[in-house]
Amino acid sequence: MIIRYTTKYFTSSTSHWATVSIPSRSLRLSTCIFPQNRHFRPLSSSRHRRRRMSEDEADPELQALLRESLGLGPGSCKALPSSTGVLKSAEYICDNAIDVAISPDGTRAAAETIWQLMQKKHYSTETWSSHELHPQAKDENTVNFIFTMNLLNFSFWSELSPEERFAIDYRGRRWTGYWSLVAALQRALDEGYPITTPSFWHDRHSSPDSLLSHIFRSATAEPIPLLAERISILREAGDILCSDKFHGRPVTLISQAEHSASRLVNLLAQTFPNFRDTTTFHGREVRLYKRAQILVADLWACFNGVSYGHFDDIGQLTMFADYRIPQMLQGLGCLLYSPRLESRVRRLQLLRPGEDMEVEIRGCSIWCVELLRRQIESRHPEAKGKINAVLIDFFLYDSCKEMESRSQSQSHHRTGGPPPPASGDIHGMLPHHRTRSIFY
């Protein structure tokens, strides 16, 4: 029996909340918390009267209200947070970091430089589709391509020279790094292997490990890093997607997210263990979610914010914490490393996944890009709605690859002097940090 429900309002630094208490046996929830701005409304007058209900009967009107306020669409079985928690984790990491700091002066200067260059280059979501290897069609097959690509989008760095490192020969060119993955997928499709179809990974008979190894074969003696882990991730994702819940279609996840980027990120992390990019920092779990976020960002960029790329809250995504963007931020004078961390990075020493220094680099990079975004919007009001962490990340990554290419070209034409840099290194900049991980 529902005797009463009470509301209690309190103010935090960011929003107002209402706490609703109801009997635990009515909806099997003892306390639910709603953001006040999600159309919270009072019960109809009939709710003010005491009425008798069976112990296990759910009040339909109150149940609908709860589902609406929690952001649950039809058929959803579990509440997903309205935020990914990544930005909050990044701020916590930055506040407690010992070996990484953010330079206010460096960040202010970099923000202006980044904005001016983005304007000069007309940088936008359309830049994503302008690359010859990215899929051009705007259909479900492209969604499958982007999903597959981001299942495997991690750990391409090598200690070998650009000529010796893992690479893919495709369309008359040699591709390395992230682009080697995209080239491998496109090559496989050209050769008749349905590598972006989940049922293909799921079927061990049609696609044995030996065939998957062949699909990712290298043009050099160095194989693709973490091949066994990549195959395992494909198998796991294929098994999950080919269940009755998803029927082999990644677009089902997009539909369940209901145009929410944050909800899709959380759904990916909740559904697929390999997207669950979390660790513990100073006794607290922190979320970084690099690959889950970049998958959503790629959808948004590829589809130009419409169709499968329509997300009402794309601004909730953060920078994608990898090893490339921190290198750029450090080179721009935004990130400051302690002497002991800089020494380890300069000597190319491995940082273990989850160790404090590695987490600080990733977390501070996320928070730094957020500060860059805020600085740009503060100086340039016209940027509001046009700039977000996703575009800043994409721009910094593309800029880093351009600088790397120029650095390698200069090394190739140099006679005498220092030896060519290891792949991924840029003359005049600190190398990127070295971590082997399936998360980036």
Steps between C-alpha positions, in 0.01 A plus 500: 500500500626846414452719805675811371792623303714792600736726311813659631688765304858602550746711305841391381757699310371376168133412510188450704379155591185345637503185711189282486444230761256217427431159655759248391245236402306725268762542228781310670690827531538664838640836392521661158679821415385720214656807342241775545540608139377170353133595508438394856131553565267442797266207517143548387238573761410134520845435640426718800238257621601193691407191307553134555727300272626145514848461643665422168292721268687789338323834469496557120503882517780518752692233313474697176616811682799317640596359161471840330705675766770234488521532123384145434345440161260221413663164541793622708574274790757697696550867580801654332658814648445822305874569521794276416686612812820543298534875548437471872764227519745715306452795733559273800817360343628848419427628852699213651778462243862510616698458177281688249371857519316737268657835414238781503716724282580220258136401476385856430757542224427160348125562500541807281740322265272198465190710432671715238641195320166322508337805347770531236464133402117508523525202731165326559333159506531490120876468541446144625341381176755681287763235568524247219496198733196593706172357368295743294157335499248612761336169580497208742805343338698809599373468856633144501833623364532767770403252771760246382764769461457617858497151643859480373611863527787465746876463540662558161826650620831330428862539602609418147570753228220607265639262236501200735186545707166326444339638187233421242555539126175613341402710198861555404604641836642375828286581803614501863348574839124545518480517122650151472191367676261686270698383198493139624122510535452654155742249346313210658169623361656538154626141527153371584539449875199643692725624780253767615212252538458378862379155394836452324694543826243288683537202264827328591455254212470764228761727654763299691776688675734424212271687259473801730879501527520499122261795478732707721819382330780755496707633212804478729648240733330659800145365561216716621544556876280297736358280223373234742319764704340648187370161390364435849322836501340429163381160624354642819322782319369261237356269763326790674365661183376172353280434801121544487544842659683659207446260206847573365429871445702773677234752393280348771727663757459837330124462506503415870708811573219723368726771352709530817877481457551452873246220514660322206845523662361355822313232310817395320694483826219312669457247218857434383778439755765615252349851500510517882801732522514558876770485764560591863677824590570590863240252618223618268374348176546733205356471151693588185295321229726593208374251240133516597503878468689509172260247350211737572704797377581320175130433443423867562776618266436245226126569485542875562273495802199346325355152459719253691717794606224707658585562866340778700780507757817454295656775710501262796782297346857573601835474331602138432787423736768324298874551452487746208300793638703514825813525283349798317379667820844464657662638187262799502598580857160407644613194693799508735676177599706450815873432444461133588206451261668694221809284546299179465320627191819627339675165559200319349435304818171314516232640728278223630128537429341635817815625671467853638719674243311344211161585649614857570607550139163380373282674758682834481482489121122467514469788745746711300294469180191595699683814615602571141137477394388735777775746418406506132133559581593771750715692251281430199127493584428417137667162560223380730318213338775466241784374717518200731756262643446256213601749231796623705617140542459421130685819406790433737531141378504600133753773576720251684496259204591785262794595722610137522490467123710814454746379763543166323541674165773723639676197649480320166673785318756575769860402433692437819374627834287304745327178397135505390250512785311193612150483355271748666777737608521859380817706485505768766229337712503256788412148381154371577478285811518124450220283638371172355128485557182389325335826606711736286 
